[in-house]
Amino acid sequence: MTAFKDFQSAKTQQIETALARYLPASHIEPKRLHEAMRYSTLNGGKRIRAMLVYATGNLLEIQQPILDSIASSIELIHAYSLIHDDLPSMDDDDLRRGKPSCHKAFDEATAILTGDALLTLAFNVLAKADCSNEQKITCIQLLSQAAGSRGMVGGQAIDLANEGKSISIAEIENMHLHKTGALICSCITLVASLKFQTTDSQYRHLKHYAECIGLAFQVQDDILDETSSTSTLGKTQGKDRQAEKSTYPSILGLKASKHLTKDLHDEAIQSLSNFDHRANYLRDIAQFTISRIS
């Protein structure tokens, strides 16, 4: 895992540099909005989505400037989603990555506008990516679907509608495949679309890997919400239980939930069986996903 740690460190710096370049400077008007955009985006985090972009790019030998654009666009959408997720009308959390949430550091109206601005900027970044127009259109189509009502936003709507209700394991899986999994899956599919048609077996194998990782990520999140601490998580621990949300541990129990993450990990690894050593970073990310403690 030493090679992966070096990769993780280098690519974390790479995505931070790229995001800082794409974001408007805080001295540009409207200053408060741009300050909030930078505050909410450049505040750390695991950058797992960017890691998936760069790891897939390593496998498929994609040039770094294109990967910077794709990784940045996805991280910008992720940052916007966290801002809106923390709002009082949503999951109502005052902490994000160990710091005051955007609506606490600034105000609720600024937080809403900041999310709007980051979402819009994401597609501007992708539209300027250093690839063909046809490739850009495909990437924009894939990302807009992953982020919209048939993806992340739809999953959040399902989540809010199910608060206080008892739902089945199939329903919770469907919710998380949209809310968390769709954007994580796009990290793989956008890069894969630069090389393959969606009907190609290589594309399908990579997409299945991504679907398994996306769901494993959410199951591990549910586990950590029960077993970790606020200081470790960087957000309020136990929020799902307080909101009476159905989670994997609440339905399956902790032991079975941990077994599920292992099964999803194994299935993800199997999806990469036809790829050589250049897929090792993807294999490492699969292990990291189920082993993380925050």
N, C-alpha and C positions, 0 to 999 in steps of 0.2 A: 504493500500500500504506500510505500515511500514515494514511488513514481507518481501515484495519484495525488498525494499531498502536495508535491511540487507542482503538478498540473493545476490543482485547485488553487494554490496560492498565486500562480502566474495568471490564471484566467480570472480570478477575482480582481486582481489589479487591472487586468485588461478591460473588464466590463465596467469597473468604476471609472476608468479613464474615458471610455467611450460615452458613458452616460453623462459625465461631467461636460463633455464636449457637446453633446446634443441638447442638453438642458439650457434654457436661457439663463444668462448671468443674472444674479440677484440685484445688480445695480440698474438693470434695464426696467423701464416702466411696463406694466404695473409691478413695482418692486415687491410689494407684499405677496402677491400671487407667485411671482417667480422665486422668491425666497421659500415659500411653502412647497413649491414643486421640488426644489433642491433638497429641502429638509426631509421630505417624505421619501425621496428616491435614493439619496446618497447617505442613508443612515444604517448601513451594514446589512445584515441578513446573510443567509446561507448561499444565495445566488444559485440555487440548485437548477433553476430554469436556464440560466446562462450556461452553467456547466454542461447541461444536456445538449445545448446548441453546439458548444465548442467540441464536446466529445463526439457528437455525430459528424461534425465537420472534420474532425481528425480521422474518423473512419472513412469518410467519403472524399477526403482530400480537397476540401473546399477552401478557397482563399479567405484569409482572416478579415479583410474589410467587409466582405459580405456577411460573415458570421457576426461581426460587431453590430451590423445593422439589424440583423434578425434577433440577436440576443437582447439588444437594447430595446427594440420595439416590444418584445415580450415582457421584459422587466418593467418597462414603463406602464404597461397594462396591469401587471401584477401590483405595482405600487399604487395605481389608481384604485384597484379593487380593495386593497387593504384600507385605504383612506375611507372609502364608502362603507366598508364592512364594519369599521369602528364607530361609525356615526350612532348617535342615540337612537335613531329610528331603525337601525339595523341590529348589530350585535352589541352595541353600546359598551365599548371598551376604551378606557383612558390611557392604556399603555400599548405601545407597539415597538418591538425590538428594544425594550428596556427604557424607552423614552416616551414622553407624552405624545399621545396620538395627535394627528394633524389638527383636529377640531379643538383639542385642548391647548396645543402650542400656539394656535392662531385663533380661529373661531369657526363656528359651524358653517357659515356661508362661504368663508374662504376655503374650507376643506372640500365642500361640494365643488366649487369652481376649480380647485386644484386637481381633483380627480378628473373632471371634464377636460381640463387642459392636457393632462398626461395621456389620457386616452386618445385625444386628437393628435398629439405630438407623435405617438407611437406609429400611426399610419403615415405621417409625414416622413418619419425616419425610414420606414420600409419602402415608401415610394421613391426614395432617393438612393436605395441600395445599388451597389455596383454589380448589377446583373442585367439580363435582358428584360425588356418590357413584358414579355410573355411570362417570364419567371416571377417578376414582381407582381403581376396580376394574380398568378396562382397563389403566391404567398399571402397577398392581401385577402384573397377569398378564403383561404384556410384559416387565417388568423381572425378575420371578422366573424366567421362561423364559430370558432372556438371561444371567442370572447362574448358573443351575443346571447340572444334568447334561447338558442339551441345549444348553448355551451355554458360558460361560466355564469352569466347573468341569470339564465334560466335555472341553473342549479341553486343559486342564491334565493331565487323566488320560491323554489320548491322547499328549501330549507326553512325560510321564514313561515311559509304556509303550514309546515309540519310541527312547529314549536308547540309543545304541550300535548302532542299526539303520539300514540304508539304506532309505529310503522314497521313493516316487515324488513327482513334483511335484503330482499330484492329491491325494495323501494329505497332503502338507504344507499345501496350500491348504485342505483340509477342516479340518485341525487348527487353523489360524490363523483361519479364519472363525468357529470356536467360541471359541478361547482369547482372542483379541484383538478380533476383528470383532464378535462378538455384543453386547458391552457398548457398543462405539462405535456400533453400529447403533441400539441402544436410545436413545441421545441424540437421534436424529432421530425414531424411531417413537413414543416417548412424547409428544413435543410434537405431532407430526403427528396422533396419535390424538385430540387435543383438537379438531381441526377436521374431520378426514376419517374416513370408513370405510376399513377396510383394503383394500377392493375398489376404492376410488377410484383413478383414474389418477394424481392428484397424490401420493397416499400412496405408490403403487408407485414413482413416479419418485424421490421423496425417499429411500425405503428403498434403492433401487438405488444412489443416490449414496452413502449411508452404507456399504453393503457394499463399494463400490469404495474408499472412504476407509479403512475398517477394514483391508482387505487391504494397501493401499498403505502404511499406517502400519507394519504388521508387516514388510513387505519392507524398508522404510527402516530399521527397527530392526535387522534382520539385517545390512544393509549397514554400519550404524554400528558394530555389534559387531565387524566386521572392520577397519574403517578409522579409527575414532575412538580416543580415549584414555580411560582411567579417569577422569581429572580432568574431561574434557569431558562424558562420559556421566553422571557421578555414581554409577555402579555399575561393578563390575569388568568391564573390557573382555576380550573373548575367552572369556567363560564358555560360550557355546554350543559353541565348538570344543573346549574342555576337556572338556565333558560328552559329546562325540561326538554332538551333535544334528545332524540334517539341517536345513539352512537353505536359503533361496533362493540365496545365493552359493555354498554348497557343492555345490548341484545344478546351478544354471544358470551360475554364475560371476558376478563383480561387474558386468561390462558388461551382460550380459543382464538381471540383476536391476535395474539402473538403468533400462534400457529398459522393464521391466515396470512400475516405479513411474510412469513417464511415461504409459504406455498406460492404467493405472488412473486416473491423474489426468484424462486426456482423456475417458475414459468417464464419470467422475463429473461433469465439466463438461457433457457432453452430456445427462446426466440432468436438468440444471437448465435446459435450453434453453427450456422453456415458462414459466419464472418470470422476473419482471422484475428491476429493479435491487435490489429488497429481498433478493434471494438473493446479492448480491455478497459478503457476509461468508462465506457458505458456499463461494463460489468462491475467496475468499482463503484459507480454511482448507485447501482442496484443494491449493493451491500451497504453503502453509506445511508441509503434511504431507510432501511429497516433497523439500522444500528444507532441512528442519531438520538441524542438525549435532549435536544431542544429544537 
